[in-house]
């Protein structure tokens, strides 16, 4: 391990995170942003701890309603973010191999986020949409194609006795299966136990024995009021047992206003907890703590190719847990509908990004299209076309990650047997992202 490279990784990620108002030590998703977690026992770098950083975070950074330009200037005078990003690129060249190519992708993503910050400050040229998407997804942007999923939803709904207007049929199906909000903690515990047991049968046998004892679902569900997101998984990873080993803990904050059906909630638990994000992050922490992965594994970062892989795993998680490849193989029509509606929502995220940044549509037109074409609720359409879609960073770099990751992981699961694919995507053969996973699988 190179202390200089580790320092560059820490300074670059937390430097960009601070510029966009993120606070990686905040236990809530309302305060975190680009840096998803900091679960090493290393001290936070000067990019986080510098006295000027707190003022930048307090004002929301470059994308806040009223950026504190004096604080940002003071911060940039003290923290050389471009030099840290260049340090990752240099370290990538020196490392070579799989790690080098992973780090190269990380440096590319950080460089785009830095240039977006300059754009917002009026100090740089606008970042081309295609450049932003390629940096985070590894592929150029393209519009979503929801027709096949929508037709499958219509067929399943008709079979279940919900005919007529498709949006109305979805609303009626969802109304008849709504999760009682006060029952969310109990339902979450039940579904986590069920999915964890299924994961033990269909995922664990394909992973190295060293990963078997890692807790896959040490998570607490928390309601949160007036959130701009539907939910936020916050991997903490800071708690330690008496012997110093991690507890692999996380929280999941669920928007208290969210209306969700029980089948969609099952998909949400698989996506966010097991064998999705919490499981993925716990394995990353174990790999880092045992020296099987470098420092970069301990600072999971949004808007990167690694994040795209993580979303792809999460959206395929319920299929992985059940040991099947295709949605129809789930058997239960309600489970199929829950997954299809969730995937249509992620197609809607990509489409909101495409229409906003590629086509230049106004928010009202995007918001009107999403419920019709992607069967999302009016509440989701408003947030995807507005707070998410028009955000200068999330709209251009993160919203496309969901569909890109989902499609890639689904395609890989069709190409490779689970004994070969699952260790690769969960990092057991080396830390990978949505691009470099191909290298491991081809080897």
C-alpha positions as CSV (number, residue, x, y, z in Angstrom):
1,X,0.0,0.0,0.0
2,X,1.2,3.5,-0.8
3,X,0.5,6.2,1.8
4,X,0.9,8.8,-0.9
5,X,-1.7,7.2,-3.1
6,X,-4.1,6.6,-0.1
7,X,-3.7,10.3,0.8
8,X,-4.5,11.4,-2.8
9,X,-7.6,9.1,-2.8
10,X,-8.8,10.6,0.5
11,X,-8.1,14.2,-0.4
12,X,-9.7,13.9,-3.9
13,X,-12.9,12.2,-2.8
14,X,-13.5,14.3,0.4
15,X,-12.3,17.4,-1.4
16,X,-15.0,17.0,-4.1
17,X,-17.5,15.9,-1.5
18,X,-16.9,19.0,0.6
19,X,-17.2,21.3,-2.4
20,X,-20.7,19.8,-3.0
21,X,-21.6,20.2,0.7
22,X,-21.2,16.6,1.8
23,X,-20.3,15.5,5.3
24,X,-19.2,11.9,5.3
25,X,-19.4,11.8,9.1
26,X,-23.1,12.7,9.2
27,X,-25.0,9.5,10.1
28,X,-28.0,10.7,7.9
29,X,-28.3,10.6,4.2
30,X,-29.6,14.2,4.4
31,X,-26.0,15.3,5.2
32,X,-24.0,12.8,3.2
33,X,-23.3,13.3,-0.5
34,X,-20.6,12.1,-2.8
35,X,-18.6,10.1,-0.2
36,X,-20.9,7.3,0.8
37,X,-18.9,6.1,3.7
38,X,-15.6,6.3,5.6
39,X,-15.2,3.0,7.4
40,X,-11.4,2.9,7.7
41,X,-9.9,3.8,11.1
42,X,-7.6,6.3,9.3
43,X,-7.9,9.9,10.4
44,X,-10.0,12.1,8.2
45,X,-7.8,14.1,5.8
46,X,-7.2,17.8,5.7
47,X,-9.7,18.1,2.9
48,X,-12.3,17.3,5.4
49,X,-10.8,18.7,8.6
50,X,-9.5,22.1,7.4
51,X,-11.2,25.0,9.2
52,X,-12.6,26.4,6.0
53,X,-14.4,23.1,5.1
54,X,-17.1,23.5,7.7
55,X,-18.3,26.8,6.2
56,X,-18.4,25.2,2.8
57,X,-20.5,22.3,4.0
58,X,-22.8,24.6,6.0
59,X,-23.7,26.6,2.9
60,X,-24.4,23.5,0.8
61,X,-21.2,23.9,-1.3
62,X,-21.2,24.9,-5.0
63,X,-24.7,23.5,-5.6
64,X,-26.3,25.1,-2.6
65,X,-29.0,27.8,-3.0
66,X,-26.5,30.5,-2.0
67,X,-23.0,29.3,-2.2
68,X,-20.6,30.9,0.3
69,X,-18.0,32.0,-2.3
70,X,-15.6,33.4,0.3
71,X,-15.6,30.1,2.1
72,X,-15.2,28.2,-1.1
73,X,-12.3,30.4,-2.2
74,X,-10.6,30.0,1.2
75,X,-11.1,26.2,1.0
76,X,-9.6,26.0,-2.5
77,X,-6.7,28.1,-1.4
78,X,-5.9,25.5,1.2
79,X,-6.8,22.3,-0.5
80,X,-5.4,21.4,-3.9
81,X,-8.2,19.1,-5.2
82,X,-6.8,18.8,-8.8
83,X,-3.4,17.7,-7.5
84,X,-5.1,15.0,-5.4
85,X,-7.1,13.8,-8.5
86,X,-3.8,13.8,-10.5
87,X,-2.3,11.8,-7.6
88,X,-4.9,9.0,-8.2
89,X,-4.2,9.0,-11.9
90,X,-0.4,8.7,-11.2
91,X,-1.0,6.0,-8.7
92,X,-3.1,4.1,-11.2
93,X,-0.3,4.2,-13.7
94,X,2.2,3.0,-11.1
95,X,-0.1,0.2,-9.8
96,X,-1.0,-1.2,-13.2
97,X,-3.2,-4.3,-13.6
98,X,-6.7,-4.5,-12.3
99,X,-6.2,-2.0,-9.4
100,X,-4.6,0.5,-11.8
101,X,-7.6,0.4,-14.2
102,X,-10.0,0.7,-11.3
103,X,-8.1,3.7,-10.0
104,X,-8.0,5.2,-13.5
105,X,-11.8,5.1,-13.6
106,X,-12.0,6.7,-10.1
107,X,-9.7,9.5,-11.2
108,X,-11.8,10.1,-14.4
109,X,-15.0,10.4,-12.3
110,X,-13.4,12.7,-9.7
111,X,-12.1,14.9,-12.5
112,X,-15.6,15.3,-14.0
113,X,-17.0,16.2,-10.6
114,X,-14.2,18.8,-10.1
115,X,-15.0,20.3,-13.5
116,X,-18.7,20.4,-12.7
117,X,-17.8,22.3,-9.5
118,X,-15.9,24.8,-11.6
119,X,-18.8,25.1,-14.0
120,X,-21.2,25.9,-11.1
121,X,-18.8,28.6,-9.9
122,X,-18.6,30.1,-13.3
123,X,-14.9,29.3,-13.6
124,X,-15.0,26.6,-16.2
125,X,-16.7,25.5,-19.4
126,X,-19.9,23.5,-19.2
127,X,-19.2,19.7,-18.8
128,X,-20.6,17.8,-21.8
129,X,-23.4,15.5,-20.8
130,X,-21.8,12.5,-22.6
131,X,-18.5,13.1,-20.8
132,X,-20.3,13.0,-17.4
133,X,-22.3,9.8,-18.2
134,X,-19.3,8.0,-19.6
135,X,-17.2,8.9,-16.5
136,X,-19.8,7.4,-14.1
137,X,-21.3,4.6,-16.2
138,X,-18.6,3.6,-18.7
139,X,-21.0,3.9,-21.6
140,X,-22.4,6.9,-23.5
141,X,-25.9,8.2,-22.6
142,X,-29.0,6.9,-24.3
143,X,-32.8,7.2,-23.8
144,X,-34.7,4.5,-21.8
145,X,-36.9,2.0,-23.6
146,X,-39.7,1.0,-21.2
147,X,-42.1,-0.6,-23.6
148,X,-41.3,-4.2,-22.9
149,X,-41.5,-3.8,-19.1
150,X,-44.7,-1.8,-19.4
151,X,-46.3,-4.5,-21.5
152,X,-45.3,-7.2,-19.0
153,X,-46.7,-5.1,-16.2
154,X,-50.0,-4.7,-18.1
155,X,-50.2,-8.5,-18.7
156,X,-49.6,-9.3,-15.1
157,X,-52.1,-6.7,-13.8
158,X,-54.8,-8.0,-16.2
159,X,-54.2,-11.5,-15.0
160,X,-54.6,-10.3,-11.4
161,X,-57.9,-8.6,-12.3
162,X,-56.6,-5.0,-12.7
163,X,-57.6,-4.0,-16.2
164,X,-58.3,-0.7,-18.0
165,X,-56.0,2.4,-17.9
166,X,-52.5,1.2,-17.0
167,X,-51.7,4.0,-14.6
168,X,-55.0,3.5,-12.8
169,X,-54.5,-0.2,-12.7
170,X,-51.0,0.2,-11.1
171,X,-52.5,2.7,-8.6
172,X,-55.3,0.3,-7.7
173,X,-52.9,-2.7,-7.4
174,X,-50.6,-0.6,-5.2
175,X,-53.5,0.7,-3.0
176,X,-54.6,-2.9,-2.3
177,X,-51.1,-3.8,-1.2
178,X,-49.9,-0.7,0.6
179,X,-47.3,-1.1,3.4
180,X,-48.8,0.3,6.6
181,X,-46.3,3.0,7.5
182,X,-46.3,2.1,11.2
183,X,-45.5,-1.5,10.3
184,X,-42.4,-0.7,8.3
185,X,-39.8,-1.7,11.0
186,X,-41.6,-5.0,11.6
187,X,-42.0,-5.8,7.9
188,X,-38.4,-4.8,7.3
189,X,-37.1,-7.2,9.9
190,X,-39.2,-10.0,8.5
191,X,-38.1,-9.5,4.9
192,X,-34.5,-9.0,5.9
193,X,-34.6,-12.4,7.6
194,X,-36.2,-14.0,4.7
195,X,-33.9,-12.5,2.1
196,X,-30.8,-13.2,4.2
197,X,-31.8,-16.9,4.5
198,X,-32.3,-17.1,0.7
199,X,-28.9,-15.3,0.2
200,X,-27.2,-17.9,2.4
201,X,-28.5,-20.6,0.0
202,X,-28.0,-19.0,-3.4
203,X,-25.1,-16.6,-3.0
204,X,-22.8,-17.8,-0.1
205,X,-21.9,-21.2,-1.7
206,X,-20.3,-19.3,-4.6
207,X,-18.2,-17.0,-2.4
208,X,-14.9,-17.7,-0.6
209,X,-15.3,-19.1,2.9
210,X,-13.7,-15.9,4.3
211,X,-16.8,-13.9,3.4
212,X,-19.3,-16.3,4.9
213,X,-19.1,-15.0,8.4
214,X,-19.4,-11.3,7.4
215,X,-22.8,-9.9,8.6
216,X,-24.8,-9.2,5.5
217,X,-27.7,-7.2,7.0
218,X,-26.7,-5.3,10.2
219,X,-29.1,-2.5,9.4
220,X,-31.7,-0.4,11.3
221,X,-34.7,1.1,9.4
222,X,-35.5,4.7,10.3
223,X,-38.4,6.9,9.1
224,X,-37.4,10.4,7.9
225,X,-39.7,13.3,7.3
226,X,-39.7,15.6,4.2
227,X,-36.8,13.9,2.5
228,X,-36.0,14.7,-1.2
229,X,-35.2,11.0,-1.7
230,X,-37.4,7.9,-1.3
231,X,-34.8,6.3,0.9
232,X,-31.1,6.4,1.9
233,X,-28.9,3.5,2.9
234,X,-26.2,4.9,5.1
235,X,-23.4,2.4,5.6
236,X,-21.6,3.5,8.8
237,X,-19.0,0.8,9.4
238,X,-17.5,2.7,12.3
239,X,-18.5,0.5,15.2
240,X,-16.0,-2.0,16.5
241,X,-16.3,-5.2,18.6
242,X,-14.2,-5.8,21.7
243,X,-11.5,-7.4,19.5
244,X,-11.4,-4.4,17.2
245,X,-13.2,-6.1,14.3
246,X,-16.0,-4.2,12.5
247,X,-19.7,-4.6,13.3
248,X,-20.6,-3.8,9.6
249,X,-23.5,-1.6,10.7
250,X,-25.8,0.6,8.6
251,X,-29.0,2.5,8.7
252,X,-31.8,2.8,6.1
253,X,-33.8,6.0,6.2
254,X,-37.1,5.7,4.5
255,X,-39.1,8.7,3.5
256,X,-42.1,8.8,5.8
257,X,-44.3,10.1,3.0
258,X,-43.5,7.3,0.6
259,X,-46.4,5.2,-0.6
260,X,-45.1,1.7,-1.5
261,X,-46.7,-1.7,-2.0
262,X,-45.5,-4.7,-0.1
263,X,-44.0,-6.4,-3.2
264,X,-42.2,-3.1,-4.0
265,X,-41.0,-3.0,-0.4
266,X,-39.5,-6.5,-0.7
267,X,-37.6,-5.3,-3.7
268,X,-36.5,-2.3,-1.8
269,X,-35.1,-4.4,1.1
270,X,-33.3,-6.7,-1.4
271,X,-31.8,-3.6,-3.1
272,X,-30.8,-1.7,-0.1
273,X,-29.9,-4.4,2.4
274,X,-29.4,-8.1,1.4
275,X,-27.9,-9.1,-0.9
276,X,-27.8,-5.5,-2.2
277,X,-26.0,-2.4,-0.8
278,X,-25.5,-3.3,2.8
279,X,-24.1,-6.7,1.9
280,X,-21.9,-5.2,-0.9
281,X,-20.5,-2.6,1.5
282,X,-19.9,-5.1,4.3
283,X,-17.9,-7.3,1.9
284,X,-15.9,-4.2,0.8
285,X,-15.1,-3.4,4.4
286,X,-14.0,-7.0,5.1
287,X,-11.8,-7.0,1.9
288,X,-10.2,-3.7,3.0
289,X,-9.7,-4.8,6.6
290,X,-8.1,-8.1,5.6
291,X,-5.8,-6.3,3.1
292,X,-7.5,-8.0,0.1
293,X,-8.4,-4.5,-1.3
294,X,-6.8,-1.1,-1.3
295,X,-7.7,2.0,0.6
296,X,-10.1,3.0,-2.2
297,X,-12.5,0.2,-1.1
298,X,-13.0,2.0,2.2
299,X,-14.3,5.2,0.7
300,X,-17.2,4.2,-1.5
301,X,-18.1,7.1,-3.8
302,X,-21.1,8.1,-5.8
303,X,-21.0,9.1,-9.4
304,X,-18.3,6.5,-10.1
305,X,-18.2,3.3,-12.1
306,X,-18.0,1.4,-8.9
307,X,-21.3,3.0,-7.8
308,X,-22.8,1.9,-11.1
309,X,-21.8,-1.7,-10.4
310,X,-23.2,-1.3,-6.9
311,X,-26.6,-0.2,-8.3
312,X,-26.5,-3.0,-10.8
313,X,-26.0,-5.6,-8.0
314,X,-28.7,-4.0,-6.0
315,X,-31.3,-4.0,-8.8
316,X,-30.5,-7.7,-9.5
317,X,-30.4,-8.5,-5.8
318,X,-33.8,-10.1,-5.4
319,X,-33.0,-12.4,-8.4
320,X,-29.6,-13.3,-6.9
321,X,-31.3,-14.1,-3.5
322,X,-33.7,-16.4,-5.2
323,X,-31.1,-18.0,-7.5
324,X,-32.8,-17.1,-10.7
325,X,-31.8,-15.1,-13.8
326,X,-35.1,-13.7,-15.2
327,X,-37.9,-11.8,-13.6
328,X,-40.5,-14.4,-14.8
329,X,-38.6,-17.1,-12.8
330,X,-39.6,-15.4,-9.5
331,X,-42.9,-17.2,-9.9
332,X,-45.0,-15.0,-7.7
333,X,-46.8,-12.4,-10.0
334,X,-46.7,-9.8,-7.2
335,X,-43.0,-10.2,-6.7
336,X,-42.6,-9.8,-10.5
337,X,-44.7,-6.7,-10.5
338,X,-42.8,-5.2,-7.6
339,X,-39.5,-5.7,-9.4
340,X,-40.8,-4.5,-12.8
341,X,-42.2,-1.3,-11.2
342,X,-38.9,-0.7,-9.4
343,X,-36.9,-1.2,-12.7
344,X,-39.3,1.1,-14.5
345,X,-38.6,3.8,-11.9
346,X,-34.9,3.4,-12.5
347,X,-35.5,3.6,-16.3
348,X,-37.4,6.8,-15.4
349,X,-34.3,8.2,-13.6
350,X,-32.3,7.7,-16.7
351,X,-35.0,9.2,-18.9
352,X,-35.2,12.3,-16.6
353,X,-31.5,12.7,-17.0
354,X,-31.6,12.3,-20.8
355,X,-34.5,14.6,-21.4
356,X,-33.2,17.3,-19.0
357,X,-29.5,17.3,-20.1
358,X,-29.5,15.9,-23.6
359,X,-32.8,17.2,-24.9
360,X,-33.3,20.3,-22.8
361,X,-36.9,19.6,-21.8
362,X,-38.4,21.9,-19.1
363,X,-39.2,20.2,-15.8
364,X,-43.0,20.3,-16.2
365,X,-42.8,18.3,-19.5
366,X,-40.5,15.7,-18.0
367,X,-42.7,15.4,-14.9
368,X,-45.8,14.9,-17.1
369,X,-44.1,12.1,-19.2
370,X,-42.6,10.0,-16.4
371,X,-45.9,8.7,-14.9
372,X,-47.3,7.8,-18.3
373,X,-44.3,6.1,-19.8
374,X,-42.7,4.7,-16.6
375,X,-45.7,4.2,-14.3
376,X,-44.1,6.2,-11.4
377,X,-46.2,8.1,-9.0
378,X,-46.6,11.9,-9.3
379,X,-44.5,12.3,-6.2
380,X,-41.6,10.4,-7.8
381,X,-42.1,12.2,-11.1
382,X,-41.8,15.5,-9.4
383,X,-38.5,14.6,-7.6
384,X,-36.9,12.8,-10.5
385,X,-37.7,15.7,-12.9
386,X,-36.8,18.3,-10.3
387,X,-34.6,17.9,-7.2
388,X,-32.8,14.9,-8.8
389,X,-33.0,15.4,-12.5
390,X,-32.1,19.1,-12.6
391,X,-29.3,18.8,-10.0
392,X,-26.1,19.7,-11.9
393,X,-24.2,16.7,-10.6
394,X,-26.8,14.0,-9.7
395,X,-28.8,14.6,-12.9
396,X,-25.8,14.3,-15.2
397,X,-23.8,11.6,-13.4
398,X,-25.9,9.5,-11.0
399,X,-29.4,9.1,-12.4
400,X,-28.0,7.2,-15.4
401,X,-26.1,4.8,-13.1
402,X,-29.1,2.8,-12.1
403,X,-30.2,1.6,-15.6
404,X,-26.6,1.2,-16.8
405,X,-25.6,-1.0,-13.9
406,X,-28.8,-3.0,-13.9
407,X,-28.6,-3.8,-17.6
408,X,-24.9,-4.7,-17.4
409,X,-25.2,-7.0,-14.4
410,X,-28.3,-8.7,-15.8
411,X,-26.5,-9.4,-19.1
412,X,-23.5,-10.7,-17.2
413,X,-25.7,-13.0,-15.2
414,X,-27.0,-14.5,-18.4
415,X,-23.5,-15.0,-19.8
416,X,-21.7,-16.5,-16.8
417,X,-22.6,-19.2,-14.2
418,X,-23.1,-17.9,-10.7
419,X,-19.9,-19.6,-9.5
420,X,-17.9,-17.4,-11.8
421,X,-19.9,-14.2,-11.8
422,X,-20.9,-13.7,-8.2
423,X,-17.4,-13.7,-6.7
424,X,-16.4,-11.2,-9.4
425,X,-19.1,-8.7,-8.8
426,X,-18.8,-8.9,-5.0
427,X,-15.0,-8.2,-5.2
428,X,-13.7,-11.6,-4.1
429,X,-11.4,-11.7,-7.2
430,X,-10.2,-8.1,-6.7
431,X,-12.0,-4.8,-6.4
432,X,-13.9,-4.0,-9.7
433,X,-16.2,-1.5,-11.2
434,X,-18.8,-1.7,-14.0
435,X,-16.0,-1.6,-16.6
436,X,-13.2,-3.6,-15.0
437,X,-15.4,-6.5,-14.0
438,X,-15.2,-7.6,-17.6
439,X,-11.4,-8.0,-17.2
440,X,-11.8,-10.4,-14.2
441,X,-14.5,-12.4,-16.0
442,X,-12.4,-12.8,-19.1
443,X,-9.4,-14.0,-17.2
